[in-house]
């Protein structure tokens, strides 16, 4: 089974990366042999830069 996990953040509680990790862990626990592609997403608001940096690499400079 192949599963794509691509969540946005849960505003005010979990980042997209945290949601992604939790869902991926649940899928792996339920279906240990599943191939899981986990990619945090963002809609241009909160967490967008973090998702971009995670996908493309790099460092945020303030």
PDB file of N, H, CA, C and O in Angstrom:
ATOM      1  N   UNK A   1       0.840  -1.166   0.000  1.00  0.00           N
ATOM      2  CA  UNK A   1       0.000   0.000   0.000  1.00  0.00           C
ATOM      3  C   UNK A   1       0.894   1.241   0.000  1.00  0.00           C
ATOM      4  O   UNK A   1       1.899   1.289   0.710  1.00  0.00           O
ATOM      5  N   UNK A   2       0.526   2.234  -0.794  1.00  0.00           N
ATOM      6  H   UNK A   2      -0.290   2.195  -1.371  1.00  0.00           H
ATOM      7  CA  UNK A   2       1.234   3.511  -0.823  1.00  0.00           C
ATOM      8  C   UNK A   2       0.326   4.587  -0.240  1.00  0.00           C
ATOM      9  O   UNK A   2      -0.851   4.680  -0.590  1.00  0.00           O
ATOM     10  N   UNK A   3       0.885   5.394   0.650  1.00  0.00           N
ATOM     11  H   UNK A   3       1.840   5.318   0.934  1.00  0.00           H
ATOM     12  CA  UNK A   3       0.106   6.439   1.319  1.00  0.00           C
ATOM     13  C   UNK A   3       0.855   7.756   1.218  1.00  0.00           C
ATOM     14  O   UNK A   3       2.053   7.823   1.492  1.00  0.00           O
ATOM     15  N   UNK A   4       0.144   8.799   0.824  1.00  0.00           N
ATOM     16  H   UNK A   4      -0.829   8.745   0.601  1.00  0.00           H
ATOM     17  CA  UNK A   4       0.706  10.144   0.816  1.00  0.00           C
ATOM     18  C   UNK A   4       0.096  10.913   1.980  1.00  0.00           C
ATOM     19  O   UNK A   4      -1.125  10.992   2.114  1.00  0.00           O
ATOM     20  N   UNK A   5       0.953  11.477   2.817  1.00  0.00           N
ATOM     21  H   UNK A   5       1.945  11.414   2.708  1.00  0.00           H
ATOM     22  CA  UNK A   5       0.515  12.305   3.939  1.00  0.00           C
ATOM     23  C   UNK A   5       0.983  13.721   3.633  1.00  0.00           C
ATOM     24  O   UNK A   5       2.186  13.973   3.572  1.00  0.00           O
ATOM     25  N   UNK A   6       0.041  14.657   3.438  1.00  0.00           N
ATOM     26  H   UNK A   6      -0.936  14.452   3.487  1.00  0.00           H
ATOM     27  CA  UNK A   6       0.389  16.023   3.064  1.00  0.00           C
ATOM     28  C   UNK A   6      -0.512  17.021   3.804  1.00  0.00           C
ATOM     29  O   UNK A   6      -1.362  17.663   3.187  1.00  0.00           O
ATOM     30  N   UNK A   7      -0.327  17.152   5.116  1.00  0.00           N
ATOM     31  H   UNK A   7       0.363  16.631   5.617  1.00  0.00           H
ATOM     32  CA  UNK A   7      -1.197  18.029   5.902  1.00  0.00           C
ATOM     33  C   UNK A   7      -0.662  19.462   6.013  1.00  0.00           C
ATOM     34  O   UNK A   7       0.535  19.708   5.858  1.00  0.00           O
ATOM     35  N   UNK A   8      -1.561  20.383   6.279  1.00  0.00           N
ATOM     36  H   UNK A   8      -2.533  20.184   6.404  1.00  0.00           H
ATOM     37  CA  UNK A   8      -1.217  21.737   6.683  1.00  0.00           C
ATOM     38  C   UNK A   8      -1.179  21.724   8.221  1.00  0.00           C
ATOM     39  O   UNK A   8      -1.481  20.704   8.841  1.00  0.00           O
ATOM     40  N   UNK A   9      -0.816  22.835   8.817  1.00  0.00           N
ATOM     41  H   UNK A   9      -0.571  23.664   8.313  1.00  0.00           H
ATOM     42  CA  UNK A   9      -0.752  22.906  10.274  1.00  0.00           C
ATOM     43  C   UNK A   9      -2.150  22.902  10.881  1.00  0.00           C
ATOM     44  O   UNK A   9      -3.137  23.174  10.197  1.00  0.00           O
ATOM     45  N   UNK A  10      -2.221  22.594  12.157  1.00  0.00           N
ATOM     46  H   UNK A  10      -1.420  22.373  12.713  1.00  0.00           H
ATOM     47  CA  UNK A  10      -3.443  22.760  12.938  1.00  0.00           C
ATOM     48  C   UNK A  10      -3.207  24.040  13.721  1.00  0.00           C
ATOM     49  O   UNK A  10      -2.615  24.025  14.801  1.00  0.00           O
ATOM     50  N   UNK A  11      -3.671  25.129  13.172  1.00  0.00           N
ATOM     51  H   UNK A  11      -4.152  25.141  12.296  1.00  0.00           H
ATOM     52  CA  UNK A  11      -3.352  26.463  13.674  1.00  0.00           C
ATOM     53  C   UNK A  11      -3.475  26.550  15.198  1.00  0.00           C
ATOM     54  O   UNK A  11      -4.496  26.194  15.787  1.00  0.00           O
ATOM     55  N   UNK A  12      -2.407  27.030  15.800  1.00  0.00           N
ATOM     56  H   UNK A  12      -1.578  27.319  15.322  1.00  0.00           H
ATOM     57  CA  UNK A  12      -2.408  27.233  17.243  1.00  0.00           C
ATOM     58  C   UNK A  12      -2.070  26.001  18.059  1.00  0.00           C
ATOM     59  O   UNK A  12      -1.945  26.088  19.280  1.00  0.00           O
ATOM     60  N   UNK A  13      -1.917  24.845  17.406  1.00  0.00           N
ATOM     61  H   UNK A  13      -2.019  24.774  16.414  1.00  0.00           H
ATOM     62  CA  UNK A  13      -1.616  23.651  18.197  1.00  0.00           C
ATOM     63  C   UNK A  13      -0.461  22.823  17.640  1.00  0.00           C
ATOM     64  O   UNK A  13       0.447  22.463  18.389  1.00  0.00           O
ATOM     65  N   UNK A  14      -0.473  22.512  16.350  1.00  0.00           N
ATOM     66  H   UNK A  14      -1.210  22.804  15.741  1.00  0.00           H
ATOM     67  CA  UNK A  14       0.577  21.677  15.765  1.00  0.00           C
ATOM     68  C   UNK A  14       1.049  22.273  14.436  1.00  0.00           C
ATOM     69  O   UNK A  14       0.251  22.778  13.646  1.00  0.00           O
ATOM     70  N   UNK A  15       2.354  22.201  14.210  1.00  0.00           N
ATOM     71  H   UNK A  15       3.002  21.791  14.851  1.00  0.00           H
ATOM     72  CA  UNK A  15       2.893  22.622  12.916  1.00  0.00           C
ATOM     73  C   UNK A  15       2.575  21.544  11.881  1.00  0.00           C
ATOM     74  O   UNK A  15       2.191  20.427  12.227  1.00  0.00           O
ATOM     75  N   UNK A  16       2.740  21.896  10.610  1.00  0.00           N
ATOM     76  H   UNK A  16       3.052  22.804  10.328  1.00  0.00           H
ATOM     77  CA  UNK A  16       2.506  20.918   9.542  1.00  0.00           C
ATOM     78  C   UNK A  16       3.439  19.715   9.703  1.00  0.00           C
ATOM     79  O   UNK A  16       3.030  18.576   9.477  1.00  0.00           O
ATOM     80  N   UNK A  17       4.688  19.969  10.093  1.00  0.00           N
ATOM     81  H   UNK A  17       5.019  20.894  10.277  1.00  0.00           H
ATOM     82  CA  UNK A  17       5.648  18.873  10.282  1.00  0.00           C
ATOM     83  C   UNK A  17       5.214  17.958  11.426  1.00  0.00           C
ATOM     84  O   UNK A  17       5.368  16.740  11.340  1.00  0.00           O
ATOM     85  N   UNK A  18       4.673  18.541  12.497  1.00  0.00           N
ATOM     86  H   UNK A  18       4.548  19.530  12.567  1.00  0.00           H
ATOM     87  CA  UNK A  18       4.213  17.723  13.632  1.00  0.00           C
ATOM     88  C   UNK A  18       2.988  16.892  13.254  1.00  0.00           C
ATOM     89  O   UNK A  18       2.887  15.725  13.632  1.00  0.00           O
ATOM     90  N   UNK A  19       2.063  17.489  12.515  1.00  0.00           N
ATOM     91  H   UNK A  19       2.145  18.437  12.208  1.00  0.00           H
ATOM     92  CA  UNK A  19       0.888  16.737  12.046  1.00  0.00           C
ATOM     93  C   UNK A  19       1.335  15.604  11.130  1.00  0.00           C
ATOM     94  O   UNK A  19       0.858  14.474  11.234  1.00  0.00           O
ATOM     95  N   UNK A  20       2.252  15.928  10.240  1.00  0.00           N
ATOM     96  H   UNK A  20       2.639  16.846  10.156  1.00  0.00           H
ATOM     97  CA  UNK A  20       2.772  14.947   9.292  1.00  0.00           C
ATOM     98  C   UNK A  20       3.388  13.754  10.028  1.00  0.00           C
ATOM     99  O   UNK A  20       3.115  12.601   9.695  1.00  0.00           O
ATOM    100  N   UNK A  21       4.213  14.042  11.022  1.00  0.00           N
ATOM    101  H   UNK A  21       4.435  14.978  11.293  1.00  0.00           H
ATOM    102  CA  UNK A  21       4.870  12.974  11.781  1.00  0.00           C
ATOM    103  C   UNK A  21       3.853  12.115  12.527  1.00  0.00           C
ATOM    104  O   UNK A  21       3.992  10.893  12.573  1.00  0.00           O
ATOM    105  N   UNK A  22       2.836  12.743  13.110  1.00  0.00           N
ATOM    106  H   UNK A  22       2.724  13.736  13.072  1.00  0.00           H
ATOM    107  CA  UNK A  22       1.821  11.992  13.859  1.00  0.00           C
ATOM    108  C   UNK A  22       1.004  11.088  12.936  1.00  0.00           C
ATOM    109  O   UNK A  22       0.761   9.926  13.261  1.00  0.00           O
ATOM    110  N   UNK A  23       0.586  11.614  11.798  1.00  0.00           N
ATOM    111  H   UNK A  23       0.783  12.558  11.534  1.00  0.00           H
ATOM    112  CA  UNK A  23      -0.205  10.808  10.859  1.00  0.00           C
ATOM    113  C   UNK A  23       0.648   9.686  10.281  1.00  0.00           C
ATOM    114  O   UNK A  23       0.187   8.553  10.147  1.00  0.00           O
ATOM    115  N   UNK A  24       1.886  10.006   9.940  1.00  0.00           N
ATOM    116  H   UNK A  24       2.260  10.927  10.048  1.00  0.00           H
ATOM    117  CA  UNK A  24       2.782   8.970   9.413  1.00  0.00           C
ATOM    118  C   UNK A  24       2.977   7.850  10.428  1.00  0.00           C
ATOM    119  O   UNK A  24       2.953   6.673  10.067  1.00  0.00           O
ATOM    120  N   UNK A  25       3.170   8.206  11.688  1.00  0.00           N
ATOM    121  H   UNK A  25       3.189   9.162  11.982  1.00  0.00           H
ATOM    122  CA  UNK A  25       3.343   7.190  12.736  1.00  0.00           C
ATOM    123  C   UNK A  25       2.098   6.317  12.855  1.00  0.00           C
ATOM    124  O   UNK A  25       2.206   5.103  13.029  1.00  0.00           O
ATOM    125  N   UNK A  26       0.920   6.927  12.761  1.00  0.00           N
ATOM    126  H   UNK A  26       0.833   7.913  12.619  1.00  0.00           H
ATOM    127  CA  UNK A  26      -0.324   6.157  12.824  1.00  0.00           C
ATOM    128  C   UNK A  26      -0.472   5.202  11.656  1.00  0.00           C
ATOM    129  O   UNK A  26      -0.885   4.056  11.832  1.00  0.00           O
ATOM    130  N   UNK A  27      -0.134   5.672  10.458  1.00  0.00           N
ATOM    131  H   UNK A  27       0.201   6.603  10.315  1.00  0.00           H
ATOM    132  CA  UNK A  27      -0.209   4.805   9.273  1.00  0.00           C
ATOM    133  C   UNK A  27       0.764   3.639   9.422  1.00  0.00           C
ATOM    134  O   UNK A  27       0.411   2.488   9.164  1.00  0.00           O
ATOM    135  N   UNK A  28       1.984   3.944   9.837  1.00  0.00           N
ATOM    136  H   UNK A  28       2.271   4.879  10.046  1.00  0.00           H
ATOM    137  CA  UNK A  28       2.991   2.870   9.982  1.00  0.00           C
ATOM    138  C   UNK A  28       2.599   1.854  11.063  1.00  0.00           C
ATOM    139  O   UNK A  28       2.897   0.665  10.944  1.00  0.00           O
ATOM    140  N   UNK A  29       1.933   2.331  12.106  1.00  0.00           N
ATOM    141  H   UNK A  29       1.691   3.296  12.203  1.00  0.00           H
ATOM    142  CA  UNK A  29       1.484   1.422  13.158  1.00  0.00           C
ATOM    143  C   UNK A  29       0.349   0.528  12.641  1.00  0.00           C
ATOM    144  O   UNK A  29       0.295  -0.661  12.955  1.00  0.00           O
ATOM    145  N   UNK A  30      -0.550   1.111  11.850  1.00  0.00           N
ATOM    146  H   UNK A  30      -0.506   2.077  11.595  1.00  0.00           H
ATOM    147  CA  UNK A  30      -1.696   0.356  11.328  1.00  0.00           C
ATOM    148  C   UNK A  30      -1.321  -0.556  10.170  1.00  0.00           C
ATOM    149  O   UNK A  30      -1.851  -1.659  10.042  1.00  0.00           O
ATOM    150  N   UNK A  31      -0.398  -0.086   9.321  1.00  0.00           N
ATOM    151  H   UNK A  31       0.032   0.811   9.425  1.00  0.00           H
ATOM    152  CA  UNK A  31      -0.001  -0.837   8.129  1.00  0.00           C
ATOM    153  C   UNK A  31       1.528  -0.802   8.038  1.00  0.00           C
ATOM    154  O   UNK A  31       2.082  -0.006   7.280  1.00  0.00           O
ATOM    155  N   UNK A  32       2.207  -1.651   8.799  1.00  0.00           N
ATOM    156  H   UNK A  32       1.757  -2.298   9.415  1.00  0.00           H
ATOM    157  CA  UNK A  32       3.667  -1.593   8.887  1.00  0.00           C
ATOM    158  C   UNK A  32       4.410  -1.679   7.555  1.00  0.00           C
ATOM    159  O   UNK A  32       5.506  -1.134   7.428  1.00  0.00           O
ATOM    160  N   UNK A  33       3.841  -2.343   6.577  1.00  0.00           N
ATOM    161  H   UNK A  33       2.951  -2.786   6.679  1.00  0.00           H
ATOM    162  CA  UNK A  33       4.540  -2.500   5.296  1.00  0.00           C
ATOM    163  C   UNK A  33       4.210  -1.400   4.288  1.00  0.00           C
ATOM    164  O   UNK A  33       4.661  -1.454   3.144  1.00  0.00           O
ATOM    165  N   UNK A  34       3.436  -0.416   4.700  1.00  0.00           N
ATOM    166  H   UNK A  34       3.070  -0.372   5.629  1.00  0.00           H
ATOM    167  CA  UNK A  34       3.050   0.666   3.789  1.00  0.00           C
ATOM    168  C   UNK A  34       4.256   1.516   3.397  1.00  0.00           C
ATOM    169  O   UNK A  34       5.167   1.735   4.195  1.00  0.00           O
ATOM    170  N   UNK A  35       4.242   1.987   2.158  1.00  0.00           N
ATOM    171  H   UNK A  35       3.502   1.810   1.510  1.00  0.00           H
ATOM    172  CA  UNK A  35       5.227   2.975   1.703  1.00  0.00           C
ATOM    173  C   UNK A  35       4.591   4.336   1.965  1.00  0.00           C
ATOM    174  O   UNK A  35       3.548   4.659   1.396  1.00  0.00           O
ATOM    175  N   UNK A  36       5.218   5.130   2.824  1.00  0.00           N
ATOM    176  H   UNK A  36       6.065   4.868   3.287  1.00  0.00           H
ATOM    177  CA  UNK A  36       4.631   6.411   3.216  1.00  0.00           C
ATOM    178  C   UNK A  36       5.487   7.559   2.697  1.00  0.00           C
ATOM    179  O   UNK A  36       6.684   7.628   2.976  1.00  0.00           O
ATOM    180  N   UNK A  37       4.865   8.453   1.946  1.00  0.00           N
ATOM    181  H   UNK A  37       3.893   8.396   1.720  1.00  0.00           H
ATOM    182  CA  UNK A  37       5.508   9.695   1.518  1.00  0.00           C
ATOM    183  C   UNK A  37       4.892  10.800   2.370  1.00  0.00           C
ATOM    184  O   UNK A  37       3.707  11.104   2.228  1.00  0.00           O
ATOM    185  N   UNK A  38       5.682  11.399   3.248  1.00  0.00           N
ATOM    186  H   UNK A  38       6.644  11.152   3.363  1.00  0.00           H
ATOM    187  CA  UNK A  38       5.180  12.414   4.168  1.00  0.00           C
ATOM    188  C   UNK A  38       5.776  13.772   3.804  1.00  0.00           C
ATOM    189  O   UNK A  38       6.991  13.964   3.857  1.00  0.00           O
ATOM    190  N   UNK A  39       4.900  14.712   3.432  1.00  0.00           N
ATOM    191  H   UNK A  39       3.913  14.556   3.389  1.00  0.00           H
ATOM    192  CA  UNK A  39       5.342  16.035   2.991  1.00  0.00           C
ATOM    193  C   UNK A  39       4.465  17.104   3.647  1.00  0.00           C
ATOM    194  O   UNK A  39       3.301  17.255   3.277  1.00  0.00           O
ATOM    195  N   UNK A  40       5.007  17.844   4.612  1.00  0.00           N
ATOM    196  H   UNK A  40       5.953  17.721   4.913  1.00  0.00           H
ATOM    197  CA  UNK A  40       4.220  18.933   5.211  1.00  0.00           C
ATOM    198  C   UNK A  40       3.895  19.994   4.157  1.00  0.00           C
ATOM    199  O   UNK A  40       4.725  20.297   3.299  1.00  0.00           O
ATOM    200  N   UNK A  41       2.702  20.547   4.224  1.00  0.00           N
ATOM    201  H   UNK A  41       2.028  20.301   4.920  1.00  0.00           H
ATOM    202  CA  UNK A  41       2.259  21.551   3.251  1.00  0.00           C
ATOM    203  C   UNK A  41       1.878  22.837   3.979  1.00  0.00           C
ATOM    204  O   UNK A  41       1.749  22.858   5.203  1.00  0.00           O
ATOM    205  N   UNK A  42       1.702  23.905   3.209  1.00  0.00           N
ATOM    206  H   UNK A  42       1.807  23.888   2.215  1.00  0.00           H
ATOM    207  CA  UNK A  42       1.243  25.183   3.760  1.00  0.00           C
ATOM    208  C   UNK A  42       0.472  25.927   2.678  1.00  0.00           C
ATOM    209  O   UNK A  42       0.681  25.700   1.486  1.00  0.00           O
ATOM    210  N   UNK A  43      -0.415  26.811   3.101  1.00  0.00           N
ATOM    211  H   UNK A  43      -0.584  26.995   4.069  1.00  0.00           H
ATOM    212  CA  UNK A  43      -1.265  27.541   2.156  1.00  0.00           C
ATOM    213  C   UNK A  43      -0.831  28.987   1.948  1.00  0.00           C
ATOM    214  O   UNK A  43      -1.596  29.802   1.432  1.00  0.00           O
ATOM    215  N   UNK A  44       0.389  29.300   2.348  1.00  0.00           N
ATOM    216  H   UNK A  44       1.010  28.638   2.768  1.00  0.00           H
ATOM    217  CA  UNK A  44       0.878  30.662   2.189  1.00  0.00           C
ATOM    218  C   UNK A  44       0.845  31.458   3.473  1.00  0.00           C
ATOM    219  O   UNK A  44       1.339  32.585   3.519  1.00  0.00           O
ATOM    220  N   UNK A  45       0.272  30.891   4.511  1.00  0.00           N
ATOM    221  H   UNK A  45      -0.130  29.976   4.474  1.00  0.00           H
ATOM    222  CA  UNK A  45       0.193  31.572   5.802  1.00  0.00           C
ATOM    223  C   UNK A  45       1.233  31.029   6.768  1.00  0.00           C
ATOM    224  O   UNK A  45       2.388  30.796   6.409  1.00  0.00           O
ATOM    225  N   UNK A  46       0.796  30.837   7.979  1.00  0.00           N
ATOM    226  H   UNK A  46      -0.141  31.026   8.270  1.00  0.00           H
ATOM    227  CA  UNK A  46       1.656  30.348   9.056  1.00  0.00           C
ATOM    228  C   UNK A  46       2.351  29.043   8.666  1.00  0.00           C
ATOM    229  O   UNK A  46       1.699  28.098   8.222  1.00  0.00           O
ATOM    230  N   UNK A  47       3.669  28.992   8.830  1.00  0.00           N
ATOM    231  H   UNK A  47       4.199  29.760   9.191  1.00  0.00           H
ATOM    232  CA  UNK A  47       4.426  27.781   8.563  1.00  0.00           C
ATOM    233  C   UNK A  47       4.911  27.603   7.138  1.00  0.00           C
ATOM    234  O   UNK A  47       5.583  26.616   6.838  1.00  0.00           O
ATOM    235  N   UNK A  48       4.586  28.537   6.248  1.00  0.00           N
ATOM    236  H   UNK A  48       4.040  29.338   6.492  1.00  0.00           H
ATOM    237  CA  UNK A  48       4.974  28.389   4.841  1.00  0.00           C
ATOM    238  C   UNK A  48       6.489  28.343   4.667  1.00  0.00           C
ATOM    239  O   UNK A  48       7.008  27.493   3.942  1.00  0.00           O
ATOM    240  N   UNK A  49       7.191  29.247   5.324  1.00  0.00           N
ATOM    241  H   UNK A  49       6.770  29.937   5.913  1.00  0.00           H
ATOM    242  CA  UNK A  49       8.644  29.266   5.193  1.00  0.00           C
ATOM    243  C   UNK A  49       9.259  27.970   5.712  1.00  0.00           C
ATOM    244  O   UNK A  49      10.179  27.433   5.095  1.00  0.00           O
ATOM    245  N   UNK A  50       8.763  27.464   6.835  1.00  0.00           N
ATOM    246  H   UNK A  50       8.015  27.900   7.336  1.00  0.00           H
ATOM    247  CA  UNK A  50       9.284  26.204   7.382  1.00  0.00           C
ATOM    248  C   UNK A  50       9.093  25.050   6.396  1.00  0.00           C
ATOM    249  O   UNK A  50       9.997  24.234   6.213  1.00  0.00           O
ATOM    250  N   UNK A  51       7.924  24.981   5.763  1.00  0.00           N
ATOM    251  H   UNK A  51       7.190  25.644   5.911  1.00  0.00           H
ATOM    252  CA  UNK A  51       7.662  23.921   4.788  1.00  0.00           C
ATOM    253  C   UNK A  51       8.578  24.053   3.574  1.00  0.00           C
ATOM    254  O   UNK A  51       9.112  23.062   3.075  1.00  0.00           O
ATOM    255  N   UNK A  52       8.751  25.285   3.108  1.00  0.00           N
ATOM    256  H   UNK A  52       8.318  26.089   3.514  1.00  0.00           H
ATOM    257  CA  UNK A  52       9.616  25.524   1.957  1.00  0.00           C
ATOM    258  C   UNK A  52      11.052  25.119   2.275  1.00  0.00           C
ATOM    259  O   UNK A  52      11.692  24.432   1.480  1.00  0.00           O
ATOM    260  N   UNK A  53      11.559  25.539   3.429  1.00  0.00           N
ATOM    261  H   UNK A  53      11.039  26.097   4.075  1.00  0.00           H
ATOM    262  CA  UNK A  53      12.932  25.207   3.803  1.00  0.00           C
ATOM    263  C   UNK A  53      13.117  23.707   3.982  1.00  0.00           C
ATOM    264  O   UNK A  53      14.164  23.162   3.634  1.00  0.00           O
ATOM    265  N   UNK A  54      12.114  23.049   4.518  1.00  0.00           N
ATOM    266  H   UNK A  54      11.263  23.492   4.800  1.00  0.00           H
ATOM    267  CA  UNK A  54      12.204  21.599   4.696  1.00  0.00           C
ATOM    268  C   UNK A  54      12.267  20.884   3.348  1.00  0.00           C
ATOM    269  O   UNK A  54      13.014  19.920   3.179  1.00  0.00           O
ATOM    270  N   UNK A  55      11.476  21.369   2.394  1.00  0.00           N
ATOM    271  H   UNK A  55      10.870  22.152   2.531  1.00  0.00           H
ATOM    272  CA  UNK A  55      11.417  20.731   1.078  1.00  0.00           C
ATOM    273  C   UNK A  55      12.651  21.023   0.224  1.00  0.00           C
ATOM    274  O   UNK A  55      13.139  20.147  -0.490  1.00  0.00           O
ATOM    275  N   UNK A  56      13.149  22.252   0.300  1.00  0.00           N
ATOM    276  H   UNK A  56      12.752  22.964   0.880  1.00  0.00           H
ATOM    277  CA  UNK A  56      14.223  22.676  -0.591  1.00  0.00           C
ATOM    278  C   UNK A  56      15.573  22.821   0.100  1.00  0.00           C
ATOM    279  O   UNK A  56      16.598  22.968  -0.566  1.00  0.00           O
ATOM    280  N   UNK A  57      15.582  22.781   1.418  1.00  0.00           N
ATOM    281  H   UNK A  57      14.749  22.661   1.959  1.00  0.00           H
ATOM    282  CA  UNK A  57      16.823  22.984   2.157  1.00  0.00           C
ATOM    283  C   UNK A  57      17.120  24.461   2.317  1.00  0.00           C
ATOM    284  O   UNK A  57      16.522  25.304   1.649  1.00  0.00           O
ATOM    285  N   UNK A  58      18.031  24.761   3.192  1.00  0.00           N
ATOM    286  H   UNK A  58      18.517  24.076   3.735  1.00  0.00           H
ATOM    287  CA  UNK A  58      18.405  26.149   3.409  1.00  0.00           C
ATOM    288  C   UNK A  58      18.183  26.564   4.839  1.00  0.00           C
ATOM    289  O   UNK A  58      17.733  25.782   5.676  1.00  0.00           O
ATOM    290  N   UNK A  59      18.510  27.812   5.101  1.00  0.00           N
ATOM    291  H   UNK A  59      18.876  28.448   4.421  1.00  0.00           H
ATOM    292  CA  UNK A  59      18.375  28.371   6.439  1.00  0.00           C
ATOM    293  C   UNK A  59      17.612  29.683   6.357  1.00  0.00           C
ATOM    294  O   UNK A  59      17.772  30.442   5.401  1.00  0.00           O
ATOM    295  N   UNK A  60      16.791  29.945   7.349  1.00  0.00           N
ATOM    296  H   UNK A  60      16.661  29.328   8.125  1.00  0.00           H
ATOM    297  CA  UNK A  60      16.097  31.225   7.432  1.00  0.00           C
ATOM    298  C   UNK A  60      17.066  32.249   8.019  1.00  0.00           C
ATOM    299  O   UNK A  60      17.748  31.980   9.008  1.00  0.00           O
ATOM    300  N   UNK A  61      17.114  33.405   7.407  1.00  0.00           N
ATOM    301  H   UNK A  61      16.560  33.623   6.604  1.00  0.00           H
ATOM    302  CA  UNK A  61      17.979  34.485   7.883  1.00  0.00           C
ATOM    303  C   UNK A  61      17.095  35.667   8.237  1.00  0.00           C
ATOM    304  O   UNK A  61      16.293  36.117   7.420  1.00  0.00           O
ATOM    305  N   UNK A  62      17.241  36.166   9.451  1.00  0.00           N
ATOM    306  H   UNK A  62      17.893  35.801  10.115  1.00  0.00           H
ATOM    307  CA  UNK A  62      16.440  37.320   9.880  1.00  0.00           C
ATOM    308  C   UNK A  62      17.259  38.573   9.848  1.00  0.00           C
ATOM    309  O   UNK A  62      16.756  39.648  10.176  1.00  0.00           O
TER     310      UNK A  62
END
